[in-house]
């Protein structure tokens, strides 16, 4: 399997994230990319940011997790493992992430990476800027990873 490396170039990460249904990100605390075994391109990307909820009790949030269709088995778990190790090393745990049932996400990848289900969000849109595309319209499943 390919190695996971930190990435600092937002343009490259956002180019990869064009295939994600939410698209790219404006900024992050860190991002990691799984380099293909052949060394050309990436198989997946994970982005860790400050929590989007202003009053969140969590210290970091996985805001994007995206892998290519033919990525190696367990790519999502490996990327989430990299993100949680980064959070612990930088005193940014616990880590929260959300699964979106409206696009078929069940949270299985988070459970496989030892995240614990913590309920659902209340939903509702919060596209608060004029002309901004509303990104979060319905309830999401919340998963939290705590340092063991």
C-alpha positions as CSV (number, residue, x, y, z in Angstrom):
1,X,0.0,0.0,0.0
2,X,1.0,3.6,-0.6
3,X,2.5,5.8,2.0
4,X,0.5,8.7,3.6
5,X,2.3,12.0,3.5
6,X,1.4,15.5,4.8
7,X,0.4,17.9,2.0
8,X,0.5,21.7,2.3
9,X,-0.6,22.7,-1.2
10,X,-4.3,23.5,-1.0
11,X,-4.6,23.8,-4.8
12,X,-3.4,20.2,-5.2
13,X,-5.7,18.9,-2.4
14,X,-8.7,20.8,-3.8
15,X,-8.0,19.4,-7.3
16,X,-8.2,15.9,-5.9
17,X,-11.4,16.8,-3.9
18,X,-13.3,17.9,-7.0
19,X,-14.5,14.3,-7.1
20,X,-16.0,14.7,-3.5
21,X,-19.6,15.6,-3.4
22,X,-18.8,18.6,-1.1
23,X,-15.8,19.7,-3.2
24,X,-12.7,21.4,-1.9
25,X,-11.9,23.2,1.4
26,X,-10.9,26.7,2.2
27,X,-8.3,25.8,4.8
28,X,-7.2,23.2,7.3
29,X,-5.0,22.3,10.2
30,X,-3.4,19.4,8.2
31,X,-4.0,17.3,5.2
32,X,-2.6,13.9,4.3
33,X,-2.5,12.1,0.9
34,X,-2.0,8.4,0.3
35,X,0.5,8.2,-2.5
36,X,-0.1,5.5,-5.2
37,X,2.2,2.5,-5.1
38,X,3.4,3.5,-8.6
39,X,4.4,6.9,-7.1
40,X,2.2,8.8,-9.6
41,X,-0.8,10.6,-8.1
42,X,-2.8,9.9,-5.0
43,X,-5.3,7.2,-3.9
44,X,-6.9,9.3,-1.2
45,X,-6.9,12.4,0.9
46,X,-7.9,13.3,4.4
47,X,-8.3,16.8,5.6
48,X,-8.4,17.8,9.3
49,X,-9.7,21.2,10.3
50,X,-10.9,23.2,13.2
51,X,-14.5,22.1,14.1
52,X,-17.1,23.9,11.9
53,X,-19.5,24.2,14.9
54,X,-18.5,27.3,16.8
55,X,-19.2,25.8,20.3
56,X,-18.0,22.3,19.5
57,X,-16.3,20.5,22.4
58,X,-14.0,18.7,19.9
59,X,-10.5,19.9,19.1
60,X,-10.4,18.9,15.4
61,X,-12.7,17.6,12.7
62,X,-12.2,15.4,9.7
63,X,-13.8,17.7,7.1
64,X,-13.0,15.6,4.0
65,X,-12.2,12.0,3.4
66,X,-12.0,11.1,-0.2
67,X,-10.5,8.0,-2.0
68,X,-10.5,7.0,-5.6
69,X,-12.9,4.2,-6.6
70,X,-10.1,1.7,-7.1
71,X,-8.0,2.6,-4.1
72,X,-6.4,-0.2,-2.1
73,X,-8.5,-2.0,0.5
74,X,-8.7,-0.2,3.9
75,X,-7.6,3.1,2.4
76,X,-10.2,5.0,4.5
77,X,-9.1,3.4,7.7
78,X,-5.5,4.1,7.0
79,X,-6.2,7.8,6.2
80,X,-8.3,8.2,9.4
81,X,-5.6,6.5,11.4
82,X,-3.1,9.0,10.1
83,X,-5.4,11.9,11.0
84,X,-6.0,10.7,14.5
85,X,-2.3,10.1,15.1
86,X,-1.7,13.7,13.9
87,X,-4.4,14.9,16.3
88,X,-2.8,13.1,19.3
89,X,0.7,14.3,18.4
90,X,-0.5,17.9,18.1
91,X,-2.9,17.8,21.2
92,X,-5.9,18.3,18.9
93,X,-7.9,15.2,20.1
94,X,-10.7,14.3,20.3
95,X,-11.6,14.2,16.6
96,X,-15.1,14.4,15.3
97,X,-16.5,13.5,11.8
98,X,-19.9,13.2,10.3
99,X,-21.5,10.7,7.9
100,X,-24.1,12.0,5.5
101,X,-27.0,9.5,5.2
102,X,-28.6,11.5,2.4
103,X,-25.7,10.4,0.1
104,X,-25.7,6.8,1.3
105,X,-23.0,7.1,4.0
106,X,-23.6,4.8,7.0
107,X,-20.5,5.5,9.1
108,X,-19.0,2.0,8.6
109,X,-15.6,3.5,7.7
110,X,-15.6,5.4,11.0
111,X,-16.5,2.4,13.0
112,X,-13.8,0.4,11.3
113,X,-11.3,3.1,12.4
114,X,-12.4,2.9,16.0
115,X,-14.6,6.0,16.0
116,X,-17.6,5.7,18.3
117,X,-21.1,6.7,17.2
118,X,-22.3,9.6,19.3
119,X,-25.7,10.4,17.8
120,X,-27.0,12.6,15.0
121,X,-26.9,16.4,14.4
122,X,-30.2,18.3,14.3
123,X,-29.8,19.2,10.6
124,X,-31.0,22.5,9.1
125,X,-29.1,24.6,6.6
126,X,-26.6,27.2,7.6
127,X,-25.5,28.7,4.4
128,X,-25.2,32.1,6.1
129,X,-23.6,34.1,3.3
130,X,-25.6,35.5,0.4
131,X,-25.2,33.3,-2.6
132,X,-23.3,30.6,-0.7
133,X,-24.1,27.1,-1.7
134,X,-25.8,25.4,1.2
135,X,-23.7,22.4,2.1
136,X,-25.3,20.8,5.2
137,X,-29.1,20.6,4.9
138,X,-30.1,17.4,6.7
139,X,-29.1,15.6,9.9
140,X,-25.8,13.8,9.9
141,X,-24.4,10.9,11.9
142,X,-21.8,12.0,14.4
143,X,-18.7,9.9,15.1
144,X,-16.0,10.7,17.6
145,X,-12.5,9.3,18.1
146,X,-11.0,9.6,21.6
147,X,-7.4,8.8,22.5
148,X,-7.5,5.3,23.9
